[in-house]
Amino acid sequence: MKPHPTDLILTEIETARDEIVDFAARLVPLPTINPPGDAYEAAAHLLGDRLQSDGFDVQYLTAADRPEHSTRYPRVNVLGRLKGPASRPLLHLNGHFDVVPPG
């Protein structure tokens, strides 16, 4: 019997558990509380470096046209692309790495 897709995903997560925990342990301490938005650039580069190490082409896009972007609190987005055969399905993941203040 063929395993259910959910079981395959859970197996992959379990296999990568230590890697996932290590990466989260490096990302979570970065103070990306918005406002003001400290450490956006550091968080963007941590994510981008990880994507590059996994073979992605990475671009850093500064949100210069946004009012919350400033020299002191730059808003940096990460775009990672992994090229593959055109005949394969595409997957787009979108998220953010800032957090709101406690309370």
N, C-alpha and C positions, 0 to 999 in steps of 0.2 A: 504494500500500500504506500502511495506517495505521501510524504509529510505535508501537512497543512502549511501554507505560506507563513502564517503567524508563528508556527513552531520554528521554521527556518530563520525568521528574523530574531526570535528570542535566543536561538542557539548562537547566532552571530554576535548578538549583544553580550551574551555570557562569555564568549570567546575573547571579546575585546574589553571586558570589564576593567581590568587594571589600567589599560590605556585610556579608557573613558574617564575613570576616576582621576588619573594623573592630570589629564588635560583640564578637567573641571577644577581641580585643586590649584592650577595655575591661573585660570580665568576668573574664578569667583572672587579672589581677593582684590582684583583691580577695581578701584573706586569709580565706577561709571554712573554714579547717582546723578540723576537729571531732575532738576537743575543742581549744580551748575554744569556737570558733564566732564569732570576730571577723568583722565586716563582713557578717553575714547581712542586716541591715536595708539596708545600702547595696546589696548584690547584689539584694535583692528589689525595691528601687526602680529600679535600673537595668533589670531585667527588666520591671517594671510600666510604666515610662516608655516603653519600646520598644513594648510591647503597646498602650498608649494611642495612641502615634503611628501605629500601624497600624489604629486604629479600634476596638479592644477596650474594653469596659467592664472596669475593673480594681478589685478589692478586695484589701486587705491584711488577712490573717487572722493574728493573733498566736496562737501555740500556748501560751497561758497555762496550760493544764492539763497540760503536759508538764514533767517534772522538769528537763530540760535548759534550759528557758526561764528566764531571769532578767532583771532590769533591766540588768545589765551585758552579758549575751549574749542579747538577745531573739531568739526564733525566729519569723521572719516568713514566712508563706506568701503566694504570689501566686495569685490566681484571676482569670483573664482570660476574658471571654466575648465572642464575636462573634456577634451575632444575625443570622440569615438566614431565608430562607423555611423554614417547617416541613416542606415536602415534600422538602427536600434531606437527604442522609445527614449524620450527625453524626460528628465526629471529636473524640476526647478524647486530649490529650497530658498525660503526667504525668512529672515528673522531679525532680531535686534539684540544688542548686548548692553543696553543701558537699563537701569533699574530706577524705581521711584524711591524717595526717602521713606524710612520706616514710619508707620502710622498713617 
